[in-house]
Amino acid sequence: MMALSLLLVPVFGSACLANVWDLDISVKNTYRTVQWDLGTPATAYDLLFDTGSATLWVLSGNCSDQCPNSSGYPRTTYNLTSTGEAYYNTTDSIDYDGGEVSGYLVSDIAEAQGTNVSFYQKFASITSSTWSTLGADGFLGLASSTIAFPNTTAPFENAMQLGLLDQPRFAIYQGTGLSTVANPNPDNNGVLTMGGSHEDVYADGEVEFVPINTPFQVYKAKFQGVRGSNHFANQNEQHGSLKWDGDVVFDTGSSLIELPETHIAAVYNMTPWSYDQLMTGYRPLCSDFNNTWSISFTFGTDDTHKTFTVTGDQLATPGYVDDDHCFPPFNPWGSNNTILGARWMSNFYSVFDFGSFEPSGYDLHIGFAPLKKEYQPIV
């Protein structure tokens, strides 16, 4: 009965359960996940937290042949529990870069693990998936409920609207762990914080905020430009800059920095390699990812834009066949928008502030601060 009593209190508006939830971030086969409990008795699920989508979903226990698993990770599946209810007539599918999932609507008791606060949450039970490499049991979508699975509210927004959280914000410290060929599942100390933020612990300086574009669907800000600087051996320091029409999308569900294919060659000219080299099979040495070069992205409104810089060593991702070679830092795609994924964001403490607990009052801003040295990713 404890879960039910916890459930009823926030519905009637009590503030006694207001809280800040700190969820440990694990790294498994390059995927960053947090644990979320569902059902009665509670079962823990490893969920990829994704600022680029809004649905909580888990793989159904009835999904075997339709949900192939080549990830090397044993998955935990969901079966309807004593507190759950299925809505088989409410179905949908979701497309991701890694594959497509489809399923039906369910409702059950949920708890962000370790918080001791339970509440009803509607989510998707997935009965078909083409994402065989996914090293997780499902997704924890953190974007706007307006793009979520039918008749669901994104879990963070649901918790806000139930009065369960201290502040209308969440924050992400990705952690020092970075997957490699030799160590795909490193120890990690990352934290996803809901209902507050801990910049006093992690940030080296102030968090600088820019407004999120409206209407809010995903975390997107106006792109203002990219600038490169390099000082390679026996060369004078060189600079280059570019600007194009588009937005910047902040997406923890992607590990990549994705740039418009029409501009990617020019951006690579600001690095130690040319795009032509990489397209003809050249594999960058991780030693070329160093502090002799840097890339700065500027985004926000014309009046409130901010610039954030990373050096080459902060973009190194080992494992391009072996750990001596690193993946190219930028990938092309067919959009004018830029995606800054988990690898870029791992160099910053990230704060997503809604400005209000109620959707009618949302005033969304995203903020970043460089990390203190002891909290920077270990390459």
C-alpha positions, -999 to 999 in steps of 0.1 A, spaced: 0 0 0 30 23 4 33 29 -34 -4 38 -36 -3 62 -7 28 79 -23 8 81 -55 -22 98 -41 -5 126 -22 8 147 -51 -25 144 -70 -41 164 -42 -14 191 -44 7 184 -13 43 197 -15 56 173 11 71 150 -15 89 178 -34 124 166 -41 156 165 -62 162 132 -79 198 122 -87 200 92 -111 233 74 -117 244 73 -153 259 40 -165 279 35 -198 273 2 -216 285 -5 -251 287 33 -258 250 38 -245 244 60 -215 215 48 -193 197 55 -161 176 30 -141 139 35 -138 115 11 -119 82 0 -133 53 -21 -120 44 -40 -88 66 -55 -77 91 -30 -91 114 -41 -119 144 -20 -128 150 -10 -164 181 5 -180 168 33 -201 187 55 -226 179 91 -215 172 111 -246 167 148 -250 158 143 -286 125 124 -280 97 124 -254 85 89 -249 91 64 -220 91 30 -236 103 -5 -227 105 -37 -247 75 -60 -241 80 -95 -228 60 -107 -258 86 -92 -282 112 -119 -290 115 -126 -327 102 -91 -335 129 -75 -312 163 -90 -323 192 -83 -299 227 -80 -313 240 -56 -286 257 -82 -264 236 -68 -235 209 -90 -218 177 -70 -219 150 -68 -193 115 -68 -208 81 -56 -194 51 -77 -186 18 -62 -173 18 -62 -135 -9 -61 -109 -10 -22 -110 -7 -20 -147 -34 -14 -174 -30 -20 -212 -47 1 -239 -42 -22 -269 -62 1 -292 -37 29 -288 -7 21 -309 21 40 -327 56 37 -340 87 59 -334 116 64 -358 152 68 -345 185 69 -363 192 34 -350 159 19 -360 121 19 -356 100 7 -326 63 2 -324 39 -9 -297 9 -1 -276 0 22 -246 2 9 -210 0 26 -176 18 14 -144 35 26 -113 69 42 -120 97 53 -98 131 69 -107 153 44 -89 164 54 -54 139 83 -50 112 64 -30 86 84 -49 61 64 -69 35 77 -94 14 65 -123 31 69 -157 17 61 -191 43 46 -215 47 24 -245 52 -14 -244 72 -22 -275 62 -53 -295 84 -47 -326 119 -32 -329 145 -30 -357 171 -15 -333 190 -47 -327 222 -30 -314 205 -10 -287 223 -17 -254 193 -8 -232 159 -20 -222 142 11 -236 141 49 -237 135 77 -212 124 106 -234 130 141 -220 117 164 -248 82 179 -251 51 158 -245 37 173 -277 58 148 -297 54 118 -273 35 85 -279 -2 91 -280 -20 98 -247 13 100 -228 31 127 -209 69 128 -209 81 115 -175 99 146 -164 69 168 -173 46 143 -156 66 145 -124 67 183 -125 29 186 -130 23 162 -101 43 185 -78 70 159 -71 101 181 -79 117 211 -63 124 231 -95 112 229 -131 146 219 -144 168 189 -150 205 188 -154 231 164 -168 267 155 -159 276 128 -184 305 114 -163 341 106 -169 335 71 -184 340 67 -222 336 34 -240 366 20 -259 372 -12 -277 393 -25 -247 367 -13 -221 332 -9 -236 316 -7 -201 337 17 -181 330 28 -146 311 61 -146 302 88 -122 276 106 -143 243 120 -128 210 129 -143 193 153 -119 156 160 -120 141 189 -100 173 208 -96 209 211 -106 244 208 -91 265 234 -109 282 242 -76 297 207 -77 305 201 -114 308 235 -132 340 255 -136 323 289 -138 288 302 -144 262 283 -164 254 304 -195 219 301 -208 202 307 -242 165 305 -250 150 274 -266 130 279 -298 93 280 -297 70 261 -301 89 237 -278 93 202 -292 130 194 -288 158 214 -273 167 236 -302 183 271 -304 192 294 -333 226 286 -349 248 317 -351 280 302 -364 310 280 -360 346 291 -357 378 270 -358 413 278 -346 445 258 -350 482 261 -343 498 230 -358 535 224 -357 556 249 -378 525 269 -387 512 302 -376 478 302 -358 450 300 -383 413 308 -379 382 302 -399 345 308 -394 312 299 -410 276 308 -406 245 293 -422 207 294 -417 196 267 -393 193 256 -357 213 237 -331 196 206 -316 210 193 -283 204 155 -284 218 131 -257 203 102 -277 230 108 -304 267 104 -297 275 125 -327 281 160 -339 261 162 -371 266 190 -396 249 200 -429 266 180 -457 269 212 -477 292 228 -450 310 198 -435 341 200 -458 346 236 -448 344 228 -411 369 199 -415 393 224 -430 395 239 -394 408 205 -381 439 184 -388 421 164 -416 403 172 -448 369 157 -455 382 141 -486 408 122 -466 382 108 -443 359 99 -471 386 78 -488 392 57 -457 417 76 -436 414 68 -399 424 96 -376 450 88 -349 437 97 -314 470 116 -309 458 141 -335 430 150 -312 449 175 -290 447 210 -278 465 226 -308 431 231 -324 396 240 -313 360 244 -325 336 270 -312 298 269 -317 277 300 -312 240 297 -307 210 316 -292 191 347 -303 207 377 -320 207 395 -287 214 366 -262 238 342 -281 267 325 -264 298 308 -276 311 275 -263 345 261 -273 360 226 -272 396 217 -280 405 187 -302 412 164 -273 377 170 -260 363 155 -292 383 122 -291 362 90 -293 385 60 -294 375 27 -310 377 33 -348 387 -4 -353 411 -1 -324 418 23 -295 447 40 -312 424 55 -338 394 78 -331 362 83 -349 360 115 -370 343 142 -349 317 154 -374 292 135 -395 272 149 -424 235 148 -427 209 163 -450 196 192 -430 207 228 -423 205 221 -386 234 211 -364 231 183 -338 253 185 -308 252 150 -293 264 133 -261 301 135 -269 301 173 -273 277 177 -243 300 155 -221 324 184 -219 299 206 -201 275 206 -173 241 210 -190 210 225 -174 175 224 -190 153 249 -173 115 251 -181 109 283 -162 75 270 -149 59 238 -136 29 243 -159 30 240 -197 12 273 -201 40 291 -183 70 274 -199 100 297 -207 126 272 -217 163 279 -216 193 256 -219 226 264 -202 262 250 -203 293 254 -182 327 239 -186 335 211 -162 360 212 -134 391 193 -143 384 164 -120 350 158 -137 362 159 -173 358 127 -195 388 104 -194 401 94 -228 
